[in-house]
């Protein structure tokens, strides 16, 4: 074999070794990539998830709860025509109460109103409007008793009696209390079911609904609404503001 033949053999050997090495390196690279593929795929998924969460619009805030009842920031016109009242006719502050004789909160607030009149004898007038609630079985009858007593000049006396004896409300008790107050009991009984009394109570309920009053007690202090048997201080604050504005 000549020199050229030896060179060819050596070149072939070198080429073979190179191919073997290249194949080995390529296999190692593929094996490494296959080991890293799950981690790479996880990273890509995380990026996609992060991008997706950023792409989603922010959830809209929940709407504020709807107000129940009249707006305390507004001034309402509330009729007092024909309603029982006590206090100066020309009082600077009129407190209109929508009330239910069987409502425990209404009886609870009665001393607060009495205190208000005692501390503002020349400035505060209390006006009573009926709102007998349907789930109080004696509320309608009690409203009728108060109005029937009022036709004989004893509305507030019957009002106080029924709140003091709230657990005993009944037709028999209304007649008994009418007798104790010196009323003509037979007239009282007829007046309870008269169209005059029924119309008076129905009008009060209709106006309460028109104003948005659905619970008792509800108050309008010179037209500004106050709901519930609130502390005396809350009534006083509104009365003082009304006096300052008058």
LUMMARMI-622004 format. One record per residue: x, y, z of N, C-alpha, C in turn; residue number from 1. Coordinates in Angstrom, 3 decimals, always signed. Layout:
BEGIN
       n_x       n_y       n_z      ca_x      ca_y      ca_z       c_x       c_y       c_z   nr
         X         Y         Z         X         Y         Z         X         Y         Z  NUM
...
END
This chain:
BEGIN
       n_x       n_y       n_z      ca_x      ca_y      ca_z       c_x       c_y       c_z   nr
    +0.865    -1.195    +0.000    +0.000    +0.000    +0.000    +0.890    +1.228    +0.000    1
    +0.582    +2.198    -0.874    +1.390    +3.402    -0.957    +0.961    +4.424    +0.058    2
    +1.665    +5.520    -0.029    +1.353    +6.600    +0.931    -0.066    +7.091    +0.765    3
    -0.535    +7.175    -0.450    -1.916    +7.665    -0.677    -2.930    +6.731    -0.032    4
    -2.689    +5.455    -0.106    -3.613    +4.499    +0.512    -3.649    +4.640    +2.006    5
    -2.448    +4.837    +2.604    -2.391    +5.016    +4.070    -3.166    +6.254    +4.475    6
    -2.997    +7.323    +3.678    -3.708    +8.583    +3.997    -5.201    +8.400    +3.949    7
    -5.654    +7.618    +2.965    -7.108    +7.391    +2.836    -7.633    +6.634    +4.037    8
    -6.876    +5.593    +4.471    -7.302    +4.793    +5.634    -7.352    +5.650    +6.880    9
    -6.320    +6.456    +7.075    -6.275    +7.322    +8.280    -7.424    +8.301    +8.253   10
    -7.707    +8.875    +7.054    -8.810    +9.835    +6.942   -10.137    +9.173    +7.258   11
   -10.293    +7.939    +6.801   -11.532    +7.204    +7.056   -11.715    +6.957    +8.543   12
   -10.575    +6.570    +9.194   -10.636    +6.306   +10.649   -11.035    +7.580   +11.388   13
   -10.387    +8.689   +11.016   -10.672    +9.979   +11.679   -12.137   +10.365   +11.459   14
   -12.621   +10.179   +10.229   -14.010   +10.522    +9.922   -14.972    +9.678   +10.735   15
   -14.619    +8.389   +10.880   -15.481    +7.500   +11.659   -15.557    +7.924   +13.104   16
   -14.366    +8.225   +13.640   -14.334    +8.657   +15.046   -15.146    +9.943   +15.211   17
   -15.036   +10.856   +14.279   -15.771   +12.132   +14.336   -17.268   +11.901   +14.311   18
   -17.691   +10.985   +13.440   -19.122   +10.700   +13.350   -19.648   +10.069   +14.631   19
   -18.843    +9.157   +15.197   -19.258    +8.517   +16.459   -19.397    +9.566   +17.561   20
   -18.399   +10.463   +17.642   -18.429   +11.508   +18.674   -19.606   +12.439   +18.493   21
   -19.853   +12.794   +17.223   -20.972   +13.698   +16.949   -22.288   +13.061   +17.321   22
   -22.404   +11.769   +17.011   -23.631   +11.048   +17.341   -23.842   +11.010   +18.849   23
   -22.716   +10.774   +19.584   -22.800   +10.714   +21.044   -23.236   +12.057   +21.619   24
   -22.642   +13.126   +21.144   -22.975   +14.468   +21.649   -24.427   +14.821   +21.343   25
   -24.841   +14.455   +20.102   -26.220   +14.740   +19.719   -27.202   +13.994   +20.605   26
   -26.891   +12.720   +20.908   -27.785   +11.924   +21.756   -27.855   +12.508   +23.158   27
   -26.681   +12.976   +23.664   -26.673   +13.585   +25.002   -27.497   +14.869   +25.022   28
   -27.424   +15.650   +23.970   -28.174   +16.898   +23.893   -29.665   +16.627   +23.879   29
   -30.070   +15.642   +23.057   -31.495   +15.289   +22.972   -32.002   +14.787   +24.304   30
   -31.172   +13.939   +24.960   -31.573   +13.399   +26.264   -31.722   +14.526   +27.291   31
   -30.787   +15.506   +27.244   -30.866   +16.642   +28.178   -32.103   +17.475   +27.925   32
   -32.408   +17.697   +26.654   -33.589   +18.483   +26.344   -34.857   +17.778   +26.787   33
   -34.879   +16.459   +26.617   -36.069   +15.712   +27.017   -36.279   +15.775   +28.519   34
   -35.128   +15.790   +29.275   -35.254   +15.896   +30.733   -35.750   +17.284   +31.128   35
   -35.368   +18.294   +30.375   -35.733   +19.663   +30.722   -37.095   +20.081   +30.160   36
   -37.639   +19.264   +29.256   -38.885   +19.648   +28.594   -40.042   +19.862   +29.566   37
   -40.254   +18.959   +30.577   -41.387   +19.196   +31.494   -41.263   +20.515   +32.240   38
   -40.044   +20.815   +32.711   -39.850   +22.073   +33.443   -40.116   +23.257   +32.526   39
   -39.642   +23.137   +31.279   -39.852   +24.216   +30.325   -41.344   +24.393   +30.037   40
   -42.023   +23.252   +29.871   -43.458   +23.315   +29.598   -44.204   +23.935   +30.781   41
   -43.792   +23.576   +32.019   -44.426   +24.161   +33.202   -44.229   +25.653   +33.273   42
   -43.003   +26.106   +32.947   -42.722   +27.545   +32.973   -43.584   +28.276   +31.960   43
   -43.718   +27.678   +30.776   -44.552   +28.296   +29.746   -46.002   +28.374   +30.214   44
   -46.498   +27.302   +30.849   -47.878   +27.293   +31.338   -48.095   +28.365   +32.393   45
   -47.105   +28.515   +33.288   -47.204   +29.541   +34.326   -47.272   +30.934   +33.725   46
   -46.432   +31.164   +32.700   -46.453   +32.456   +32.033   -47.796   +32.710   +31.366   47
   -48.330   +31.671   +30.730   -49.619   +31.824   +30.070   -50.717   +32.114   +31.085   48
   -50.649   +31.397   +32.232   -51.658   +31.609   +33.282   -51.563   +33.017   +33.843   49
   -50.314   +33.451   +34.084   -50.121   +34.805   +34.618   -50.620   +35.830   +33.618   50
   -50.311   +35.621   +32.372   -50.774   +36.552   +31.351   -52.285   +36.559   +31.243   51
   -52.893   +35.361   +31.397   -54.344   +35.281   +31.324   -55.000   +36.002   +32.469   52
   -54.438   +35.872   +33.696   -55.052   +36.536   +34.851   -54.927   +38.037   +34.729   53
   -53.824   +38.496   +34.137   -53.660   +39.932   +33.953   -54.599   +40.445   +32.868   54
   -54.905   +39.567   +31.923   -55.730   +40.008   +30.814   -57.193   +40.115   +31.208   55
   -57.614   +39.373   +32.278   -59.005   +39.410   +32.680   -59.337   +40.764   +33.294   56
   -60.480   +41.331   +32.972   -60.862   +42.619   +33.572   -61.178   +42.452   +35.047   57
   -60.915   +43.489   +35.818   -61.193   +43.442   +37.253   -62.689   +43.310   +37.474   58
   -63.061   +42.530   +38.509   -64.472   +42.336   +38.812   -65.103   +43.655   +39.215   59
   -66.309   +43.888   +38.719   -67.012   +45.133   +39.046   -67.378   +45.140   +40.520   60
   -67.244   +46.279   +41.205   -67.616   +46.336   +42.620   -69.096   +46.081   +42.800   61
   -69.439   +45.478   +43.945   -70.843   +45.189   +44.222   -71.616   +46.486   +44.385   62
   -72.817   +46.544   +43.844   -73.603   +47.783   +43.977   -73.966   +48.028   +45.435   63
   -74.070   +49.277   +45.851   -74.433   +49.563   +47.230   -75.836   +49.055   +47.526   64
   -76.119   +48.662   +48.761   -77.464   +48.175   +49.094   -78.503   +49.260   +48.879   65
   -79.662   +48.856   +48.420   -80.730   +49.806   +48.178   -81.285   +50.319   +49.506   66
   -81.520   +51.620   +49.542   -82.069   +52.220   +50.760   -83.514   +51.806   +50.925   67
   -83.900   +51.461   +52.145   -85.283   +51.171   +52.456   -85.869   +52.366   +53.190   68
   -86.964   +52.873   +52.692   -87.613   +53.989   +53.340   -87.192   +55.321   +52.763   69
   -87.764   +56.398   +53.274   -87.450   +57.742   +52.782   -85.977   +58.094   +52.968   70
   -85.509   +59.021   +52.160   -84.123   +59.479   +52.208   -83.966   +60.506   +53.337   71
   -83.127   +60.208   +54.350   -82.967   +61.134   +55.475   -82.376   +62.482   +55.087   72
   -81.758   +62.563   +53.909   -81.143   +63.827   +53.491   -82.146   +64.764   +52.809   73
   -83.342   +64.279   +52.540   -84.349   +65.085   +51.865   -85.366   +65.637   +52.853   74
   -86.082   +66.669   +52.409   -87.164   +67.239   +53.213   -88.481   +66.899   +52.518   75
   -89.375   +66.231   +53.241   -90.651   +65.786   +52.695   -91.786   +66.660   +53.218   76
   -92.819   +66.750   +52.407   -94.041   +67.409   +52.843   -94.988   +66.339   +53.364   77
   -95.344   +66.426   +54.640   -96.173   +65.411   +55.283   -97.430   +66.093   +55.822   78
   -98.569   +65.585   +55.401   -99.832   +66.188   +55.824  -100.104   +65.918   +57.304   79
  -100.705   +66.875   +57.959  -101.126   +66.712   +59.360  -102.629   +66.967   +59.503   80
  -103.314   +67.184   +58.402  -104.736   +67.525   +58.433  -105.559   +66.399   +59.044   81
  -106.330   +66.737   +60.053  -107.230   +65.769   +60.676  -106.571   +64.809   +61.652   82
  -105.253   +64.854   +61.764  -104.546   +63.922   +62.645  -104.489   +64.458   +64.069   83
  -104.493   +63.562   +65.036  -104.375   +63.957   +66.441  -103.007   +64.575   +66.676   84
  -102.979   +65.652   +67.454  -101.710   +66.317   +67.737  -101.722   +66.878   +69.139   85
  -100.543   +67.153   +69.663  -100.426   +67.831   +70.958   -99.190   +68.713   +70.923   86
   -99.312   +69.868   +71.555   -98.263   +70.869   +71.491   -98.803   +72.130   +70.842   87
   -98.037   +73.201   +70.857   -98.497   +74.477   +70.288   -98.843   +74.354   +68.811   88
   -99.943   +74.974   +68.407  -100.343   +74.932   +66.999   -99.314   +75.617   +66.106   89
   -98.671   +76.665   +66.668   -97.682   +77.411   +65.893   -96.254   +76.994   +66.225   90
   -96.070   +75.743   +66.675   -94.736   +75.250   +67.041   -93.784   +75.354   +65.857   91
   -92.537   +75.673   +66.153   -91.530   +75.784   +65.096   -91.126   +74.418   +64.541   92
   -91.296   +73.387   +65.354   -90.905   +72.031   +64.924   -92.105   +71.097   +65.056   93
   -92.418   +70.403   +63.982   -93.494   +69.411   +63.985   -92.895   +68.024   +63.797   94
   -93.198   +67.146   +64.741   -92.739   +65.759   +64.661   -93.950   +64.900   +64.294   95
   -93.943   +64.365   +63.082   -95.028   +63.486   +62.628   -94.570   +62.042   +62.827   96
   -95.374   +61.297   +63.577   -95.029   +59.902   +63.864   -96.003   +58.971   +63.155   97
   -95.478   +58.006   +62.395   -96.279   +56.911   +61.861   -96.075   +55.724   +62.805   98
   -97.183   +55.263   +63.396   -97.045   +54.335   +64.514   -98.074   +53.205   +64.467   99
   -97.792   +52.171   +65.244   -98.598   +50.957   +65.346   -98.703   +50.631   +66.837  100
   -99.939   +50.556   +67.363  -100.120   +50.371   +68.804   -99.650   +49.004   +69.312  101
   -99.452   +48.053   +68.408   -98.963   +46.739   +68.832   -97.459   +46.593   +68.640  102
   -96.828   +47.607   +68.076   -95.388   +47.555   +67.821   -94.612   +47.854   +69.102  103
   -93.753   +46.945   +69.550   -93.010   +47.182   +70.800   -92.059   +48.371   +70.719  104
   -91.538   +48.646   +69.531   -90.630   +49.780   +69.380   -91.386   +51.109   +69.481  105
   -92.652   +51.090   +69.047   -93.464   +52.306   +69.157   -93.751   +52.641   +70.619  106
   -94.033   +51.629   +71.422   -94.263   +51.889   +72.851   -92.970   +52.313   +73.531  107
   -91.851   +51.783   +73.053   -90.556   +52.106   +73.654   -90.169   +53.562   +73.425  108
   -90.587   +54.137   +72.286   -90.186   +55.496   +71.958   -91.129   +56.538   +72.560  109
   -92.271   +56.107   +73.095   -93.234   +57.058   +73.668   -92.614   +57.942   +74.755  110
   -91.829   +57.403   +75.696   -91.201   +58.279   +76.700   -90.222   +59.281   +76.087  111
   -89.580   +58.908   +74.995   -88.659   +59.828   +74.311   -89.406   +61.036   +73.776  112
   -90.573   +60.789   +73.178   -91.379   +61.891   +72.647   -91.918   +62.764   +73.777  113
   -92.289   +62.125   +74.880   -92.773   +62.895   +76.038   -91.665   +63.794   +76.575  114
   -90.457   +63.275   +76.634   -89.322   +64.076   +77.096   -89.053   +65.231   +76.145  115
   -89.189   +64.973   +74.858   -88.956   +66.010   +73.861   -89.922   +67.180   +74.079  116
   -91.185   +66.851   +74.325   -92.164   +67.910   +74.554   -91.924   +68.632   +75.881  117
   -91.455   +67.902   +76.856   -91.184   +68.522   +78.159   -90.032   +69.513   +78.065  118
   -89.005   +69.180   +77.283   -87.832   +70.046   +77.176   -87.996   +71.151   +76.129  119
   -88.965   +70.979   +75.224   -89.242   +72.016   +74.217   -90.740   +72.336   +74.240  120
   -91.269   +72.797   +75.353   -92.727   +72.960   +75.491   -93.339   +73.962   +74.520  121
   -92.567   +74.933   +74.079   -93.098   +75.973   +73.205   -92.716   +75.789   +71.742  122
   -91.898   +74.791   +71.483   -91.331   +74.676   +70.132   -91.656   +73.385   +69.402  123
   -92.161   +72.373   +70.099   -92.357   +71.063   +69.463   -93.824   +70.638   +69.534  124
   -94.324   +70.195   +68.388   -95.670   +69.627   +68.294   -95.546   +68.184   +67.802  125
   -96.285   +67.267   +68.428   -96.290   +65.861   +68.039   -97.590   +65.563   +67.296  126
   -97.479   +64.948   +66.134   -98.645   +64.566   +65.333   -98.620   +63.059   +65.129  127
   -99.748   +62.409   +65.413   -99.818   +60.951   +65.334  -100.513   +60.519   +64.046  128
   -99.839   +59.657   +63.279  -100.419   +59.058   +62.074  -100.394   +57.542   +62.233  129
  -101.429   +56.886   +61.729  -101.569   +55.433   +61.904  -100.869   +54.649   +60.798  130
  -100.159   +53.614   +61.209   -99.608   +52.640   +60.261   -99.683   +51.250   +60.895  131
  -100.912   +50.718   +61.061  -101.053   +49.377   +61.644  -100.497   +48.328   +60.681  132
   -99.521   +47.571   +61.140   -98.866   +46.584   +60.281   -99.712   +45.314   +60.198  133
   -99.702   +44.700   +59.027  -100.607   +43.570   +58.771  -100.333   +42.366   +59.663  134
   -99.088   +42.193   +60.096   -98.769   +41.012   +60.908   -99.035   +41.233   +62.398  135
   -99.514   +42.418   +62.769   -99.959   +42.682   +64.143  -101.484   +42.592   +64.162  136
  -102.008   +41.516   +64.710  -103.437   +41.220   +64.601  -104.319   +42.269   +65.282  137
  -103.819   +42.903   +66.334  -104.619   +43.880   +67.068  -104.347   +45.324   +66.648  138
  -103.420   +45.531   +65.725  -103.008   +46.892   +65.391  -104.143   +47.705   +64.757  139
  -104.884   +47.092   +63.829  -105.976   +47.816   +63.174  -107.059   +48.186   +64.187  140
  -107.458   +47.234   +65.028  -108.485   +47.497   +66.035  -108.053   +48.563   +67.024  141
  -106.779   +48.557   +67.386  -106.265   +49.565   +68.313  -106.298   +50.951   +67.677  142
  -105.971   +51.029   +66.393  -106.044   +52.311   +65.688  -107.479   +52.812   +65.665  143
  -108.430   +51.915   +65.436  -109.847   +52.289   +65.444  -110.270   +52.776   +66.827  144
  -109.792   +52.117   +67.874  -110.135   +52.518   +69.240  -109.602   +53.910   +69.549  145
  -108.385   +54.189   +69.113  -107.801   +55.508   +69.366  -108.599   +56.601   +68.664  146
  -108.969   +56.354   +67.399  -109.728   +57.348   +66.655  -111.138   +57.515   +67.223  147
  -111.757   +56.408   +67.627  -113.095   +56.490   +68.221  -113.048   +57.267   +69.530  148
  -112.026   +57.055   +70.319  -111.861   +57.829   +71.553  -111.615   +59.293   +71.228  149
  -110.891   +59.540   +70.141  -110.618   +60.905   +69.731  -111.873   +61.675   +69.375  150
  -112.899   +60.976   +68.865  -114.157   +61.635   +68.530  -114.890   +62.112   +69.779  151
  -114.471   +61.604   +70.932  -115.020   +62.067   +72.204  -113.971   +62.834   +73.010  152
  -112.920   +63.265   +72.319  -111.916   +64.117   +72.957  -110.892   +63.408   +73.812  153
  -110.740   +62.107   +73.646  -109.813   +61.363   +74.511  -108.819   +60.513   +73.707  154
  -108.347   +61.038   +72.576  -107.392   +60.271   +71.767  -106.134   +59.954   +72.553  155
  -105.498   +60.958   +73.134  -104.208   +60.758   +73.781  -104.324   +59.925   +75.050  156
  -105.461   +60.030   +75.730  -105.669   +59.192   +76.915  -105.764   +57.716   +76.515  157
  -106.474   +57.446   +75.413  -106.548   +56.062   +74.930  -105.192   +55.630   +74.376  158
  -104.519   +56.518   +73.701  -103.158   +56.268   +73.188  -102.248   +55.804   +74.319  159
  -102.227   +56.541   +75.412  -101.343   +56.190   +76.536  -101.769   +54.880   +77.181  160
  -103.079   +54.670   +77.295  -103.594   +53.440   +77.919  -103.183   +52.210   +77.106  161
  -103.307   +52.299   +75.800  -103.009   +51.129   +74.965  -101.524   +50.821   +74.925  162
  -100.681   +51.832   +74.918   -99.254   +51.544   +74.954   -98.835   +50.992   +76.318  163
   -99.478   +51.468   +77.380   -99.159   +50.957   +78.722   -99.620   +49.512   +78.886  164
  -100.709   +49.153   +78.200  -101.270   +47.802   +78.316  -101.145   +47.051   +76.990  165
  -100.025   +47.219   +76.334   -99.864   +46.714   +74.968  -100.081   +45.209   +74.845  166
   -99.765   +44.460   +75.860   -99.924   +42.997   +75.806  -101.381   +42.559   +75.961  167
  -102.253   +43.492   +76.280  -103.651   +43.139   +76.555  -104.620   +43.655   +75.499  168
  -104.125   +44.099   +74.376  -104.995   +44.692   +73.356  -106.054   +43.697   +72.881  169
  -107.321   +44.133   +72.933  -108.446   +43.320   +72.462  -109.689   +44.195   +72.436  170
  -110.724   +43.749   +71.721  -111.968   +44.520   +71.651  -112.578   +44.707   +73.035  171
  -112.506   +43.672   +73.871  -113.064   +43.764   +75.217  -112.327   +44.822   +76.030  172
  -111.010   +44.869   +75.888  -110.216   +45.851   +76.635  -110.486   +47.264   +76.137  173
  -110.671   +47.425   +74.824  -110.936   +48.762   +74.303  -112.208   +49.323   +74.934  174
  -113.241   +48.487   +75.006  -114.505   +48.927   +75.621  -114.309   +49.216   +77.106  175
  -113.539   +48.373   +77.775  -113.274   +48.581   +79.212  -112.545   +49.900   +79.434  176
  -111.522   +50.157   +78.620  -110.743   +51.393   +78.785  -111.580   +52.619   +78.422  177
  -112.463   +52.454   +77.437  -113.353   +53.563   +77.083  -114.233   +53.934   +78.272  178
  -114.732   +52.912   +78.976  -115.549   +53.168   +80.163  -114.720   +53.846   +81.251  179
  -113.484   +53.382   +81.443  -112.616   +53.972   +82.460  -112.308   +55.441   +82.148  180
  -112.285   +55.777   +80.873  -112.002   +57.159   +80.464  -113.258   +58.028   +80.457  181
  -114.397   +57.431   +80.825  -115.637   +58.197   +80.901  -116.309   +58.421   +79.571  182
  -116.021   +57.563   +78.597  -116.618   +57.721   +77.271  -117.987   +57.056   +77.209  183
  -118.783   +57.488   +76.237  -120.023   +56.796   +75.911  -119.615   +55.519   +75.178  184
  -119.702   +54.386   +75.858  -119.148   +53.140   +75.325  -119.881   +52.683   +74.074  185
  -121.196   +52.819   +74.039  -121.937   +52.383   +72.858  -121.578   +53.226   +71.645  186
  -121.473   +54.503   +71.839  -121.042   +55.377   +70.735  -119.623   +55.023   +70.313  187
  -118.786   +54.773   +71.293  -117.390   +54.398   +71.030  -117.329   +53.158   +70.138  188
  -118.108   +52.148   +70.439  -118.095   +50.912   +69.662  -118.561   +51.155   +68.234  189
  -119.601   +51.959   +68.068  -120.100   +52.260   +66.723  -119.074   +53.072   +65.931  190
  -118.456   +54.045   +66.630  -117.481   +54.898   +65.949  -116.261   +54.107   +65.472  191
  -115.906   +53.067   +66.203  -114.747   +52.258   +65.799  -114.905   +51.722   +64.381  192
  -116.134   +51.361   +64.004  -116.379   +50.762   +62.683  -117.004   +51.760   +61.703  193
  -117.050   +53.024   +62.090  -117.658   +54.036   +61.230  -116.781   +54.335   +60.021  194
  -117.422   +54.851   +58.966  -116.667   +55.213   +57.763  -115.695   +56.343   +58.060  195
  -116.030   +57.209   +58.981  -115.145   +58.324   +59.327  -113.823   +57.814   +59.888  196
  -113.914   +56.878   +60.808  -112.703   +56.316   +61.418  -111.932   +55.466   +60.411  197
  -112.634   +54.654   +59.648  -111.970   +53.793   +58.671  -111.249   +54.620   +57.605  198
  -111.876   +55.700   +57.173  -111.265   +56.572   +56.168  -110.019   +57.250   +56.732  199
  -110.107   +57.679   +57.989  -108.979   +58.350   +58.636  -107.749   +57.430   +58.659  200
  -107.930   +56.194   +59.043  -106.815   +55.242   +59.139  -106.301   +54.865   +57.748  201
  -107.226   +54.672   +56.813  -106.825   +54.307   +55.444  -105.986   +55.406   +54.807  202
  -106.342   +56.651   +55.033  -105.569   +57.758   +54.475  -104.156   +57.800   +55.056  203
  -104.056   +57.525   +56.339  -102.725   +57.506   +56.950  -101.857   +56.420   +56.321  204
  -102.426   +55.247   +56.135  -101.665   +54.144   +55.535  -101.270   +54.466   +54.095  205
  -102.167   +55.108   +53.370  -101.862   +55.466   +51.984  -100.732   +56.491   +51.915  206
  -100.749   +57.475   +52.822   -99.680   +58.468   +52.783   -98.349   +57.858   +53.198  207
   -98.388   +56.958   +54.184   -97.153   +56.276   +54.582   -96.545   +55.548   +53.395  208
   -97.385   +54.848   +52.633   -96.900   +54.122   +51.453   -96.343   +55.086   +50.417  209
   -97.014   +56.214   +50.218   -96.553   +57.197   +49.229   -95.197   +57.789   +49.627  210
   -94.980   +57.937   +50.922   -93.712   +58.481   +51.414   -92.604   +57.425   +51.448  211
   -92.990   +56.159   +51.383   -91.999   +55.079   +51.440   -91.786   +54.529   +52.829  212
   -92.669   +54.854   +53.752   -92.550   +54.340   +55.125   -93.219   +52.974   +55.180  213
   -92.444   +51.947   +55.523   -92.989   +50.594   +55.551   -92.886   +49.943   +56.925  214
   -92.188   +50.587   +57.855   -92.034   +50.034   +59.200   -92.357   +51.087   +60.241  215
   -92.487   +50.635   +61.467   -92.824   +51.560   +62.560   -91.821   +51.414   +63.697  216
   -91.611   +52.496   +64.452   -92.113   +53.841   +64.174   -91.259   +54.548   +63.136  217
   -91.897   +55.471   +62.415   -91.183   +56.310   +61.458   -91.556   +57.757   +61.711  218
   -90.564   +58.643   +61.713   -90.790   +60.042   +62.086   -90.348   +60.992   +60.980  219
   -91.058   +62.103   +60.891   -90.639   +63.214   +60.046   -90.541   +64.445   +60.941  220
   -89.329   +64.948   +61.108   -89.090   +66.112   +61.957   -88.865   +67.303   +61.041  221
   -89.899   +68.146   +60.963   -89.919   +69.218   +59.952   -89.567   +68.666   +58.573  222
   -90.110   +67.503   +58.298   -89.962   +66.897   +56.977   -88.778   +65.981   +56.795  223
   -87.860   +65.945   +57.767   -86.683   +65.056   +57.650   -86.968   +63.734   +58.364  224
   -86.660   +62.641   +57.660   -87.044   +61.314   +58.138   -86.065   +60.764   +59.167  225
   -86.636   +60.142   +60.190   -85.848   +59.419   +61.194   -86.572   +58.107   +61.444  226
   -85.867   +57.002   +61.296   -86.493   +55.685   +61.384   -86.181   +54.995   +62.702  227
   -87.218   +54.434   +63.321   -87.014   +53.577   +64.480   -87.033   +54.306   +65.815  228
   -86.965   +53.502   +66.871   -86.971   +54.030   +68.238   -85.561   +54.469   +68.612  229
   -85.121   +55.543   +68.016   -83.768   +56.035   +68.226   -83.620   +56.676   +69.614  230
   -82.369   +56.881   +70.002   -82.077   +57.517   +71.289   -82.559   +58.967   +71.284  231
   -82.812   +59.474   +72.462   -83.283   +60.861   +72.592   -82.321   +61.833   +71.918  232
   -81.027   +61.567   +72.014   -80.027   +62.481   +71.450   -80.211   +62.676   +69.947  233
   -80.644   +61.626   +69.237   -80.837   +61.755   +67.788   -82.039   +62.637   +67.466  234
   -83.103   +62.504   +68.260   -84.248   +63.395   +68.080   -83.850   +64.838   +68.387  235
   -83.128   +65.011   +69.472   -82.721   +66.360   +69.897   -81.863   +67.030   +68.827  236
   -80.955   +66.271   +68.216   -80.090   +66.830   +67.175   -80.913   +67.376   +66.015  237
   -81.909   +66.596   +65.571   -82.741   +67.051   +64.452   -83.632   +68.224   +64.859  238
   -84.136   +68.199   +66.078   -84.977   +69.315   +66.542   -84.148   +70.596   +66.619  239
   -82.936   +70.506   +67.156   -82.071   +71.689   +67.260   -81.713   +72.246   +65.890  240
   -81.468   +71.349   +64.931   -81.161   +71.802   +63.566   -82.380   +72.488   +62.953  241
   -83.556   +71.935   +63.209   -84.778   +72.538   +62.669   -85.024   +73.904   +63.289  242
   -84.777   +74.030   +64.588   -84.946   +75.318   +65.256   -83.946   +76.351   +64.718  243
   -82.720   +75.907   +64.487   -81.696   +76.819   +63.968   -82.039   +77.301   +62.571  244
   -82.717   +76.450   +61.809   -83.061   +76.790   +60.426   -84.348   +77.589   +60.330  245
   -85.152   +77.603   +61.399   -86.458   +78.260   +61.352   -86.319   +79.771   +61.543  246
END
